[in-house]
Amino acid sequence: MMRAVRVDLSCRPVPDGWWELVAPLLPVFKSRPQDGGTAPVDERAAFASVVYVLTSGCTWQHLPGEFGVSPATAHRRSTAWTKVGVWRRLHRAVLDELRARSTGRRRSWTRRVCGRKGGR
């Protein structure tokens, strides 16, 4: 008989280095006041669950329970983050990080990505 192994999925799609970049960009969520509020959710687990759904093709309803976040909560967070521009700010932060890493080199990172003719 095989034993079940508990896996912390929040670290797989969002490694520590990425989380350091993402964490400051996420808005603070407060418990919802209906019926006494909801239990707080680990932000890294919520972010990882959204990343998992967006990158795996999994539907919200089939989000693995190992994330510790309900499908409804993950979907609400994704929607809220989209409305406040988290994905746009994250994209900018990644580009800034790439630019910082390439400082001092003759060719810019945009030329490396796009090529000489601007990506044609």
BABA-560477 format. One line per field, with one value per atom (N, C-alpha, C): x, y, z; residue number from 0; residue in three letters. Coordinates in nm, 4 decimals. Example, Ala and Ser with C-alpha at 12.3 -4.5 7.8 and 13.67 -1.06 7.14 Angstrom:
X	1.3190; 1.2300; 1.3200; 1.2850; 1.3670; 1.2900
Y	-0.5690; -0.4500; -0.3300; -0.2250; -0.1060; 0.0030
Z	0.7800; 0.7800; 0.7800; 0.7080; 0.7140; 0.7870
n	0; 0; 0; 1; 1; 1
res	ala; ala; ala; ser; ser; ser
//
This chain:
X	0.0834; 0.0000; 0.0890; 0.0567; 0.1350; 0.0884; 0.1844; 0.1514; 0.1368; 0.0423; 0.0243; 0.1346; 0.1928; 0.2986; 0.2450; 0.2514; 0.2046; 0.3139; 0.2774; 0.3718; 0.3284; 0.4231; 0.3923; 0.4041; 0.2910; 0.2913; 0.3176; 0.3064; 0.3236; 0.4664; 0.5635; 0.7019; 0.7397; 0.6630; 0.6995; 0.6795; 0.5579; 0.5431; 0.6030; 0.6312; 0.6833; 0.8039; 0.9228; 1.0429; 1.0724; 1.1584; 1.1887; 1.2298; 1.3160; 1.3611; 1.2471; 1.1546; 1.0383; 0.9483; 0.9308; 0.8408; 0.8912; 1.0230; 1.0798; 1.0450; 1.0324; 0.9956; 0.8453; 0.7656; 0.6197; 0.5572; 0.6027; 0.5377; 0.5090; 0.6030; 0.5740; 0.4691; 0.4420; 0.3475; 0.2023; 0.1807; 0.0449; -0.0261; -0.1517; -0.2278; -0.2629; -0.2887; -0.3268; -0.4755; -0.5104; -0.6505; -0.6944; -0.8098; -0.8664; -0.9756; -1.0027; -1.1099; -1.2411; -1.3225; -1.4530; -1.5484; -1.6258; -1.7076; -1.8372; -1.8688; -1.9954; -1.9882; -2.0877; -2.0960; -1.9706; -1.9167; -1.8016; -1.6680; -1.6657; -1.5398; -1.4894; -1.3833; -1.3223; -1.1842; -1.1362; -1.0030; -0.8988; -0.7936; -0.6878; -0.6218; -0.5721; -0.5084; -0.3625; -0.2745; -0.1335; -0.1188; -0.0619; -0.0522; 0.0337; 0.1397; 0.2243; 0.1483; 0.0713; -0.0083; -0.1155; -0.1769; -0.2787; -0.2157; -0.1002; -0.0337; 0.0088; 0.0651; 0.1091; -0.0083; -0.1234; -0.2399; -0.2876; -0.2829; -0.3228; -0.2231; -0.0950; 0.0079; -0.0106; -0.0411; -0.0620; -0.1773; -0.2893; -0.4051; -0.3726; -0.3080; -0.2800; -0.1765; -0.0851; 0.0205; -0.0043; -0.0920; -0.1129; -0.2319; -0.3223; -0.4436; -0.5515; -0.5217; -0.6182; -0.7335; -0.8536; -0.9648; -0.9621; -1.0263; -1.0320; -1.0913; -1.1936; -1.2619; -1.1727; -1.0713; -0.9835; -0.8499; -0.8446; -0.7241; -0.6951; -0.5745; -0.5447; -0.5576; -0.6159; -0.6341; -0.5045; -0.3936; -0.2642; -0.2157; -0.2725; -0.2341; -0.2870; -0.3929; -0.4509; -0.5368; -0.5751; -0.6563; -0.7759; -0.8949; -1.0122; -1.0109; -1.0721; -1.0797; -1.1458; -1.2490; -1.3178; -1.2245; -1.1471; -1.0531; -0.9450; -0.8911; -0.7876; -0.8420; -0.9624; -1.0223; -1.0466; -1.0968; -1.1192; -0.9887; -0.8833; -0.7534; -0.7031; -0.7136; -0.6694; -0.7437; -0.8730; -0.9547; -0.9153; -0.8987; -0.8621; -0.7236; -0.6295; -0.4946; -0.4935; -0.5779; -0.5872; -0.6410; -0.7444; -0.8057; -0.7096; -0.6235; -0.5320; -0.3972; -0.3802; -0.2600; -0.1390; -0.1598; -0.0467; 0.0336; -0.0337; 0.0378; 0.1229; 0.0722; 0.1485; 0.2703; 0.2500; 0.3609; 0.4635; 0.4172; 0.5087; 0.5931; 0.5295; 0.6018; 0.7101; 0.6753; 0.7720; 0.8866; 0.8530; 0.9559; 1.0524; 1.0005; 1.0867; 1.1783; 1.1238; 1.2073; 1.3145; 1.2784; 1.3762; 1.4858; 1.4474; 1.5455; 1.6411; 1.5881; 1.6733; 1.7676; 1.7162; 1.7994; 1.9108; 1.8782; 1.9789; 2.0876; 2.0505; 2.1486; 2.2398; 2.1921; 2.2726; 2.3504; 2.3478; 2.4185; 2.5673; 2.6236; 2.7663; 2.7995; 2.7034; 2.7294; 2.7011; 2.7677; 2.7572; 2.6195; 2.5652; 2.4342; 2.3264; 2.2150; 2.1055; 2.0304; 1.9555; 1.8778; 1.7694; 1.7179; 1.6130; 1.6674; 1.7916; 1.8504; 1.8715; 1.9049; 1.9223; 1.7908; 1.6832; 1.5529; 1.4978; 1.5051; 1.4412; 1.5317; 1.6596; 1.7509; 1.7778; 1.8607; 1.9014; 1.7869; 1.6965; 1.5926; 1.4623; 1.4714; 1.3527; 1.2550; 1.3027; 1.2157; 1.1509; 1.1961; 1.1380; 1.1885
Y	-0.1172; 0.0000; 0.1252; 0.2216; 0.3434; 0.4447; 0.5138; 0.6194; 0.7514; 0.8320; 0.9657; 1.0570; 1.1337; 1.2268; 1.3674; 1.4459; 1.5845; 1.6693; 1.7436; 1.8261; 1.9712; 2.0596; 2.2020; 2.2565; 2.2638; 2.3084; 2.4577; 2.5357; 2.6799; 2.7174; 2.6303; 2.6616; 2.6168; 2.5262; 2.4763; 2.5803; 2.6347; 2.7321; 2.8685; 2.8957; 3.0265; 3.0060; 2.9866; 2.9690; 3.0941; 3.0805; 3.1894; 3.3184; 3.3085; 3.4280; 3.5027; 3.4288; 3.4921; 3.5550; 3.4823; 3.5327; 3.6661; 3.6821; 3.8088; 3.9225; 3.8925; 3.9930; 4.0206; 3.9177; 3.9279; 3.9868; 3.9445; 3.9787; 4.1281; 4.2171; 4.3594; 4.4155; 4.3448; 4.3946; 4.3591; 4.2633; 4.2167; 4.3071; 4.3410; 4.4214; 4.3379; 4.4067; 4.3391; 4.3072; 4.1832; 4.1416; 4.1284; 4.1837; 4.1708; 4.0650; 4.0062; 3.9073; 3.9717; 3.8949; 3.9452; 3.9423; 4.0481; 4.0598; 3.9792; 3.9071; 3.8337; 3.7111; 3.6915; 3.5771; 3.5594; 3.6693; 3.6592; 3.6589; 3.6720; 3.6800; 3.5446; 3.5470; 3.4239; 3.4100; 3.2896; 3.2652; 3.3281; 3.3824; 3.4395; 3.3302; 3.3700; 3.2765; 3.3176; 3.2199; 3.2464; 3.3058; 3.4259; 3.4961; 3.4205; 3.3590; 3.2842; 3.1661; 3.0975; 2.9841; 3.0322; 3.1471; 3.2019; 3.2366; 3.3032; 3.3399; 3.2162; 3.1180; 2.9948; 2.9212; 2.9228; 2.8538; 2.9221; 3.0541; 3.1272; 3.0995; 3.1039; 3.0737; 2.9325; 2.8393; 2.7001; 2.6900; 2.7534; 2.7476; 2.8133; 2.9300; 3.0034; 2.9352; 2.8599; 2.7982; 2.6524; 2.5862; 2.4429; 2.4125; 2.5077; 2.4808; 2.4170; 2.3983; 2.3431; 2.4429; 2.3921; 2.4837; 2.5215; 2.6320; 2.6755; 2.5652; 2.4987; 2.3963; 2.2768; 2.2535; 2.1380; 2.1744; 2.2904; 2.3316; 2.2305; 2.1736; 2.0741; 2.1318; 2.0548; 2.0978; 2.1183; 2.0619; 2.0760; 2.2201; 2.3076; 2.4490; 2.5141; 2.4578; 2.5156; 2.6369; 2.6553; 2.7700; 2.7160; 2.7649; 2.7169; 2.7721; 2.7008; 2.7515; 2.8893; 2.9110; 3.0413; 3.1526; 3.1274; 3.2276; 3.2561; 3.1522; 3.1708; 3.2536; 3.2248; 3.2999; 3.4454; 3.4681; 3.6061; 3.6840; 3.6195; 3.6879; 3.7214; 3.6274; 3.6518; 3.7702; 3.7734; 3.8831; 4.0155; 4.0163; 4.1394; 4.1869; 4.0944; 4.1315; 4.1874; 4.1337; 4.1856; 4.3280; 4.3521; 4.4852; 4.5915; 4.5575; 4.6580; 4.6618; 4.5815; 4.5883; 4.5120; 4.4094; 4.3320; 4.2679; 4.2112; 4.1403; 4.2368; 4.3574; 4.4591; 4.5024; 4.5241; 4.5648; 4.4525; 4.3293; 4.2157; 4.2059; 4.2254; 4.2247; 4.3321; 4.4515; 4.5611; 4.5261; 4.4647; 4.4277; 4.3246; 4.2298; 4.1287; 4.1958; 4.2865; 4.3574; 4.4407; 4.5071; 4.5855; 4.4962; 4.3783; 4.2833; 4.2383; 4.2090; 4.1696; 4.2831; 4.4039; 4.5201; 4.5354; 4.5196; 4.5332; 4.4272; 4.3087; 4.2006; 4.2231; 4.2970; 4.3165; 4.4474; 4.5198; 4.6474; 4.6263; 4.7168; 4.7082; 4.6297; 4.5656; 4.4909; 4.5822; 4.5577; 4.6451; 4.6394; 4.5202; 4.5067; 4.5006; 4.5646; 4.5630; 4.4309; 4.4003; 4.2758; 4.2779; 4.3970; 4.4016; 4.3582; 4.3913; 4.3470; 4.1970; 4.1415; 3.9972; 3.9247; 3.9816; 3.9182; 3.9400; 4.0632; 4.0987; 4.0806; 4.0823; 4.0727; 4.2112; 4.2168; 4.3446; 4.4175; 4.3443; 4.4086; 4.4248; 4.4307; 4.4556; 4.3403; 4.2194; 4.1034; 4.0573; 4.1098; 4.0700; 3.9367
Z	0.0000; 0.0000; 0.0000; -0.0851; -0.0952; 0.0078; 0.0679; 0.1633; 0.0899; 0.1345; 0.0767; 0.1293; 0.0409; 0.0782; 0.0601; 0.1661; 0.1580; 0.0943; -0.0070; -0.0806; -0.0702; -0.0424; -0.0386; -0.1808; -0.2483; -0.3877; -0.4032; -0.2952; -0.3089; -0.3470; -0.3230; -0.3571; -0.4976; -0.5551; -0.6882; -0.7981; -0.8159; -0.9242; -0.8915; -0.7639; -0.7243; -0.6315; -0.6893; -0.6072; -0.5232; -0.4250; -0.3324; -0.4027; -0.5020; -0.5741; -0.6408; -0.6979; -0.7616; -0.6568; -0.5445; -0.4407; -0.3860; -0.3739; -0.3275; -0.4228; -0.5489; -0.6486; -0.6473; -0.6240; -0.6307; -0.5054; -0.3892; -0.2615; -0.2439; -0.2729; -0.2529; -0.3494; -0.4570; -0.5575; -0.5267; -0.4374; -0.4100; -0.3097; -0.3383; -0.2422; -0.1188; -0.0100; 0.1140; 0.1079; 0.1375; 0.1401; 0.2844; 0.3145; 0.4483; 0.4432; 0.5573; 0.5652; 0.5231; 0.4555; 0.4125; 0.5315; 0.5531; 0.6735; 0.6751; 0.5730; 0.5714; 0.6631; 0.7439; 0.8350; 0.9201; 0.9704; 1.0591; 0.9883; 0.8582; 0.7845; 0.7388; 0.6645; 0.6155; 0.6764; 0.6814; 0.7358; 0.6436; 0.7018; 0.6178; 0.5333; 0.4184; 0.3257; 0.3095; 0.3067; 0.2819; 0.1417; 0.1340; 0.0051; -0.0963; -0.0504; -0.1435; -0.2006; -0.1176; -0.1651; -0.2623; -0.2338; -0.3245; -0.4587; -0.4559; -0.5801; -0.6583; -0.5863; -0.6520; -0.7152; -0.6484; -0.7040; -0.8320; -0.8338; -0.9550; -1.0676; -1.0361; -1.1372; -1.1903; -1.1009; -1.1426; -1.2421; -1.2105; -1.3002; -1.4341; -1.4305; -1.5541; -1.6424; -1.5825; -1.6635; -1.6981; -1.6225; -1.6455; -1.7362; -1.7481; -1.8236; -1.7380; -1.6108; -1.5154; -1.4992; -1.4781; -1.4510; -1.3035; -1.2703; -1.1302; -1.0426; -1.0924; -1.0141; -0.9835; -1.0650; -1.0476; -0.9818; -0.9195; -0.8481; -0.7365; -0.7316; -0.6285; -0.4872; -0.3993; -0.2613; -0.1864; -0.2370; -0.1709; -0.1640; -0.2446; -0.2375; -0.1096; -0.0540; 0.0666; 0.0404; -0.0853; -0.1264; -0.2042; -0.1729; -0.2451; -0.3867; -0.4813; -0.6182; -0.6256; -0.5442; -0.5460; -0.4988; -0.3947; -0.3447; -0.4478; -0.5080; -0.6104; -0.7267; -0.7689; -0.8798; -0.8406; -0.7181; -0.6717; -0.6669; -0.6187; -0.6126; -0.7524; -0.8435; -0.9804; -1.0419; -1.0213; -1.0749; -1.0113; -0.8796; -0.8096; -0.8522; -0.8648; -0.9058; -1.0479; -1.1335; -1.2696; -1.2675; -1.1877; -1.1802; -1.1304; -1.0345; -0.9792; -1.0511; -1.1549; -1.2375; -1.1852; -1.1036; -1.0509; -1.1630; -1.2627; -1.3695; -1.4498; -1.4741; -1.5468; -1.4647; -1.3350; -1.2483; -1.2345; -1.2300; -1.2220; -1.3486; -1.4630; -1.5905; -1.5894; -1.5420; -1.5348; -1.4392; -1.3252; -1.2270; -1.2848; -1.3611; -1.4241; -1.5261; -1.6061; -1.7038; -1.6344; -1.5245; -1.4492; -1.3920; -1.3439; -1.2904; -1.4008; -1.5178; -1.6301; -1.6699; -1.6689; -1.7037; -1.6001; -1.4731; -1.3677; -1.3816; -1.4210; -1.4371; -1.5572; -1.6560; -1.7767; -1.7738; -1.6638; -1.6532; -1.6780; -1.7561; -1.7837; -1.9086; -1.9659; -2.0891; -2.2077; -2.3136; -2.4297; -2.4944; -2.5119; -2.5763; -2.4705; -2.4954; -2.3983; -2.4059; -2.3003; -2.2984; -2.4044; -2.4411; -2.5431; -2.6781; -2.7053; -2.8324; -2.8331; -2.7178; -2.7109; -2.7339; -2.6815; -2.6959; -2.8355; -2.8845; -3.0115; -3.1327; -3.1123; -3.2260; -3.2835; -3.3830; -3.4419; -3.5104; -3.5702; -3.6487; -3.5710; -3.4386; -3.3589; -3.3533; -3.3630; -3.3499; -3.4781; -3.5889; -3.7174; -3.7633
n	0; 0; 0; 1; 1; 1; 2; 2; 2; 3; 3; 3; 4; 4; 4; 5; 5; 5; 6; 6; 6; 7; 7; 7; 8; 8; 8; 9; 9; 9; 10; 10; 10; 11; 11; 11; 12; 12; 12; 13; 13; 13; 14; 14; 14; 15; 15; 15; 16; 16; 16; 17; 17; 17; 18; 18; 18; 19; 19; 19; 20; 20; 20; 21; 21; 21; 22; 22; 22; 23; 23; 23; 24; 24; 24; 25; 25; 25; 26; 26; 26; 27; 27; 27; 28; 28; 28; 29; 29; 29; 30; 30; 30; 31; 31; 31; 32; 32; 32; 33; 33; 33; 34; 34; 34; 35; 35; 35; 36; 36; 36; 37; 37; 37; 38; 38; 38; 39; 39; 39; 40; 40; 40; 41; 41; 41; 42; 42; 42; 43; 43; 43; 44; 44; 44; 45; 45; 45; 46; 46; 46; 47; 47; 47; 48; 48; 48; 49; 49; 49; 50; 50; 50; 51; 51; 51; 52; 52; 52; 53; 53; 53; 54; 54; 54; 55; 55; 55; 56; 56; 56; 57; 57; 57; 58; 58; 58; 59; 59; 59; 60; 60; 60; 61; 61; 61; 62; 62; 62; 63; 63; 63; 64; 64; 64; 65; 65; 65; 66; 66; 66; 67; 67; 67; 68; 68; 68; 69; 69; 69; 70; 70; 70; 71; 71; 71; 72; 72; 72; 73; 73; 73; 74; 74; 74; 75; 75; 75; 76; 76; 76; 77; 77; 77; 78; 78; 78; 79; 79; 79; 80; 80; 80; 81; 81; 81; 82; 82; 82; 83; 83; 83; 84; 84; 84; 85; 85; 85; 86; 86; 86; 87; 87; 87; 88; 88; 88; 89; 89; 89; 90; 90; 90; 91; 91; 91; 92; 92; 92; 93; 93; 93; 94; 94; 94; 95; 95; 95; 96; 96; 96; 97; 97; 97; 98; 98; 98; 99; 99; 99; 100; 100; 100; 101; 101; 101; 102; 102; 102; 103; 103; 103; 104; 104; 104; 105; 105; 105; 106; 106; 106; 107; 107; 107; 108; 108; 108; 109; 109; 109; 110; 110; 110; 111; 111; 111; 112; 112; 112; 113; 113; 113; 114; 114; 114; 115; 115; 115; 116; 116; 116; 117; 117; 117; 118; 118; 118; 119; 119; 119
res	met; met; met; met; met; met; arg; arg; arg; ala; ala; ala; val; val; val; arg; arg; arg; val; val; val; asp; asp; asp; leu; leu; leu; ser; ser; ser; cys; cys; cys; arg; arg; arg; pro; pro; pro; val; val; val; pro; pro; pro; asp; asp; asp; gly; gly; gly; trp; trp; trp; trp; trp; trp; glu; glu; glu; leu; leu; leu; val; val; val; ala; ala; ala; pro; pro; pro; leu; leu; leu; leu; leu; leu; pro; pro; pro; val; val; val; phe; phe; phe; lys; lys; lys; ser; ser; ser; arg; arg; arg; pro; pro; pro; gln; gln; gln; asp; asp; asp; gly; gly; gly; gly; gly; gly; thr; thr; thr; ala; ala; ala; pro; pro; pro; val; val; val; asp; asp; asp; glu; glu; glu; arg; arg; arg; ala; ala; ala; ala; ala; ala; phe; phe; phe; ala; ala; ala; ser; ser; ser; val; val; val; val; val; val; tyr; tyr; tyr; val; val; val; leu; leu; leu; thr; thr; thr; ser; ser; ser; gly; gly; gly; cys; cys; cys; thr; thr; thr; trp; trp; trp; gln; gln; gln; his; his; his; leu; leu; leu; pro; pro; pro; gly; gly; gly; glu; glu; glu; phe; phe; phe; gly; gly; gly; val; val; val; ser; ser; ser; pro; pro; pro; ala; ala; ala; thr; thr; thr; ala; ala; ala; his; his; his; arg; arg; arg; arg; arg; arg; ser; ser; ser; thr; thr; thr; ala; ala; ala; trp; trp; trp; thr; thr; thr; lys; lys; lys; val; val; val; gly; gly; gly; val; val; val; trp; trp; trp; arg; arg; arg; arg; arg; arg; leu; leu; leu; his; his; his; arg; arg; arg; ala; ala; ala; val; val; val; leu; leu; leu; asp; asp; asp; glu; glu; glu; leu; leu; leu; arg; arg; arg; ala; ala; ala; arg; arg; arg; ser; ser; ser; thr; thr; thr; gly; gly; gly; arg; arg; arg; arg; arg; arg; arg; arg; arg; ser; ser; ser; trp; trp; trp; thr; thr; thr; arg; arg; arg; arg; arg; arg; val; val; val; cys; cys; cys; gly; gly; gly; arg; arg; arg; lys; lys; lys; gly; gly; gly; gly; gly; gly; arg; arg; arg
//
